[in-house]
Amino acid sequence: MADLSLDADQLDRYSRHIIMDDVGPEGQKKLLDANVLCIGAGGLGSPIIQYLAAAGVGTLGIADDDAVERSNLQRQVIHGDPDVGRPKVDSAKDFVERQNPDVTVQTHETRVTKANIERLLEQYDVVVDGSDNFATRYLVNDACTLAGVPFSHGAILRFEGQVTTFEANPDGPCYRCLFPEAPEPGTVPDCATAGVLGVLPGTVGCMQATEAVKLVLDYGETLDDRMIFYDAADMTFEEIQVEPRPDCPVCGEGGVESIEEVEYESTCSI
């Protein structure tokens, strides 16, 4: 199979995509033309970045304000011991450039905040949220929902993970339909205090990367209106439905019109 818009190296690199009837050269061109933003270059961000780059996502944005620590290396597989002390976005960019020269990496060495998220979203078609705190998760949800940008959400702790996708459909749910507010500070531990199984983010992050690829290809059924809970200890998956809430403060009738109306501190309430 030949296609003039793919060179010989690309035909070889992506051959297992190209021979699939459901992807083919047209689907691979969609991936090469796509702009995807990964928020976080840590536990979840590592497999997300790794597999989106391998798939040939043409422009991959990476937003993170952290530096590599040795304690990260048990699970953050795109970083190595020589990267300790470096900005994660720089280490991640080096990894991608070694892996796939087709991918243009745009680094954003910053914490995603109200002040910059709208400018970031203007540059990308799909967002994959690999953040590790409630403030960023709610900010991503609110900004993507209001802007109509689809995004995949993932979270991990100890042996457990969760993943869902919101396609930003006018009649679909958002993250606040399931969790209207964040828990009170201090009531839910984070990975730094409770720990996380090193291989767990690989499973959850790969599911998020899969969702992003399907969104770009416009193929299959995403987890929009569903959330999967994964328990690595028992090797079980549980699925729940996520229904849109008419009184949702973001996607419901009479909801907020701008993230400026929300204070992303404490419970991120509106």
C-alpha positions in Angstrom: 0.0 0.0 0.0 1.4 3.4 -0.9 0.4 6.9 -0.2 2.2 10.0 -1.6 1.8 12.0 1.6 3.6 9.4 3.7 7.3 8.8 3.0 9.0 5.5 2.9 10.1 5.7 6.6 6.6 6.6 7.7 5.1 3.8 5.6 7.5 1.4 7.5 7.1 3.0 10.9 3.3 3.0 10.9 2.8 -0.1 8.8 0.7 -1.8 11.5 -1.7 1.1 11.5 -1.8 1.4 7.7 -2.8 -2.2 7.1 -5.8 -1.8 9.5 -9.0 -1.1 7.6 -10.1 1.0 10.5 -7.0 3.3 10.5 -5.3 3.1 7.1 -3.2 5.9 5.6 -6.0 8.3 6.1 -6.2 7.6 9.8 -2.4 7.9 10.1 -2.5 11.3 8.4 -5.1 12.4 11.0 -2.7 11.4 13.7 0.2 13.2 12.1 -1.9 16.3 11.7 -3.3 16.2 15.3 -2.5 18.5 18.2 -2.8 16.9 21.6 -2.0 18.4 24.9 -0.8 16.2 27.8 -1.1 17.9 31.2 1.5 16.4 33.5 4.7 14.5 32.6 4.7 12.3 35.6 3.2 8.9 36.4 0.2 9.1 34.1 1.9 11.5 31.6 4.8 9.1 31.0 2.7 6.3 29.2 0.4 8.9 27.7 3.4 10.7 26.1 5.2 7.5 25.2 2.3 6.0 23.3 1.0 9.1 21.7 4.4 9.8 20.3 4.8 6.2 19.1 1.4 6.5 17.4 2.6 9.5 15.4 0.6 12.3 17.0 2.1 15.2 15.0 2.1 17.9 17.6 2.4 16.9 21.3 2.1 19.5 23.9 3.5 18.8 27.4 2.6 21.0 30.3 4.4 20.5 33.7 6.2 22.7 36.1 8.0 20.0 38.1 11.5 18.6 38.0 12.5 15.0 37.9 13.2 13.5 41.4 14.7 10.1 42.0 11.5 8.9 43.8 9.7 9.5 40.4 11.6 6.8 38.6 9.7 3.9 40.1 6.8 4.7 37.8 7.6 7.7 35.6 9.2 5.6 32.8 10.1 8.3 30.3 12.7 9.7 32.8 15.9 8.2 33.8 18.5 8.6 36.5 20.5 11.1 34.5 17.4 13.3 34.3 17.2 13.9 38.1 17.0 17.6 38.7 15.9 18.5 35.1 12.6 20.0 34.2 10.2 17.1 33.3 9.1 18.8 30.1 12.8 18.9 28.9 13.3 15.2 29.8 10.0 14.3 28.2 10.9 16.2 25.0 14.3 14.4 24.7 12.5 11.1 25.2 10.0 11.8 22.4 12.7 13.1 20.0 14.6 9.9 20.5 11.5 7.8 19.9 9.9 9.5 16.9 11.3 12.3 14.8 7.9 12.9 13.2 6.5 14.4 16.4 6.9 18.1 17.2 7.0 18.6 21.0 5.7 21.9 22.4 6.9 22.3 26.0 5.0 24.4 28.5 7.1 24.6 31.7 4.3 26.0 33.8 1.6 25.0 36.2 -1.7 25.0 34.4 -3.8 27.8 36.0 -6.8 30.1 35.2 -4.3 32.6 33.8 -3.0 30.3 31.0 -5.3 27.4 30.4 -7.5 29.1 27.8 -4.4 30.1 25.8 -3.2 26.6 26.0 -6.5 25.1 24.8 -6.5 27.3 21.7 -3.5 25.4 20.4 -4.9 21.8 20.8 -7.7 19.5 19.5 -7.6 17.0 22.4 -6.5 17.2 26.0 -5.3 14.3 28.2 -5.2 15.1 31.9 -2.5 13.4 33.8 -2.5 15.9 36.7 -2.1 14.8 40.3 -4.3 17.3 42.2 -7.9 18.2 42.4 -7.5 21.9 41.6 -6.0 21.1 38.2 -8.5 18.4 37.4 -11.5 20.7 38.1 -9.9 23.5 36.1 -9.3 21.2 33.1 -12.8 20.0 33.3 -14.3 23.4 33.5 -12.1 25.0 30.8 -12.4 22.2 28.4 -16.2 21.9 28.9 -16.8 25.6 28.3 -14.4 25.6 25.3 -15.9 22.5 23.8 -12.5 20.6 23.8 -12.7 16.8 24.5 -10.5 15.5 27.2 -9.6 12.2 28.9 -9.3 12.1 32.7 -7.3 9.7 34.8 -6.4 9.4 38.5 -4.4 6.8 40.5 -3.7 6.0 44.2 -2.1 2.9 45.8 -3.5 0.0 43.8 -6.5 1.8 42.2 -7.2 4.0 39.2 -10.0 5.6 37.4 -10.4 6.8 33.8 -13.1 8.5 31.8 -13.5 10.7 28.8 -15.6 13.7 28.2 -16.3 14.6 24.5 -17.7 18.1 25.4 -21.0 17.3 23.8 -23.7 19.8 24.5 -26.0 17.0 25.9 -23.2 15.0 27.6 -21.9 15.1 31.1 -18.7 16.6 32.6 -16.6 15.7 35.6 -18.7 17.9 37.9 -21.8 15.9 37.0 -20.2 13.0 38.9 -18.1 15.0 41.5 -19.6 18.4 41.9 -16.9 19.5 44.3 -13.5 18.3 45.4 -13.2 16.6 48.8 -12.1 18.8 51.7 -8.3 19.3 51.8 -6.6 16.6 53.8 -9.4 14.0 53.5 -8.0 12.2 50.5 -4.3 11.3 50.6 -2.0 11.8 47.5 0.6 9.5 46.1 3.4 11.2 48.0 1.7 10.3 51.3 -0.1 7.1 50.5 2.1 5.6 47.8 1.2 4.1 44.4 2.0 0.8 42.7 4.7 1.6 40.1 3.0 -0.2 37.2 -0.5 1.2 37.9 -0.1 4.5 36.0 1.0 2.4 33.0 -2.4 0.8 32.8 -4.4 3.9 33.4 -2.2 6.1 31.2 -2.4 3.7 28.3 -6.2 3.7 28.5 -6.1 7.5 28.3 -3.8 7.4 25.4 -6.1 5.0 23.7 -9.0 7.4 24.2 -7.0 10.2 22.7 -6.1 8.2 19.6 -9.8 7.3 19.1 -10.9 10.9 19.5 -8.4 11.9 16.8 -9.4 9.1 14.5 -13.1 9.6 15.3 -13.4 5.9 15.7 -15.1 3.5 18.1 -16.8 4.3 21.4 -15.0 6.4 24.0 -15.7 6.4 27.7 -17.9 9.5 27.3 -20.7 9.0 29.9 -18.8 6.1 31.5 -16.1 5.8 34.1 -13.9 2.7 34.7 -12.5 1.9 38.1 -9.5 -0.4 38.0 -8.3 -2.4 41.1 -4.9 -3.8 40.4 -4.8 -5.8 43.6 -7.9 -7.9 42.5 -7.4 -7.3 38.8 -11.0 -6.1 38.4 -12.6 -3.4 36.3 -15.9 -1.8 37.4 -17.8 0.5 35.1 -20.4 3.1 36.2 -22.6 5.4 34.1 -22.0 9.1 34.3 -25.3 11.0 33.7 -25.5 14.7 32.8 -26.9 16.7 35.7 -29.4 19.4 34.9 -28.2 21.4 37.8 -24.4 20.9 37.0 -22.7 24.2 37.7 -20.7 24.0 34.5 -22.5 22.0 31.8 -26.1 22.4 33.2 -28.6 25.0 32.5 -27.7 28.3 34.0 -24.1 27.2 34.7 -21.1 29.4 34.8 -20.0 31.0 31.5 -16.3 31.5 32.4 -13.6 29.9 34.6 -13.2 33.4 36.1 -16.3 32.7 38.1 -14.6 29.8 39.9 -12.1 29.8 42.7 -9.8 26.8 42.4 -8.8 26.5 46.0 -10.0 24.2 48.7 -13.1 22.3 47.3 -13.1 24.1 43.9 -16.8 24.9 44.5 -18.8 27.2 42.5 
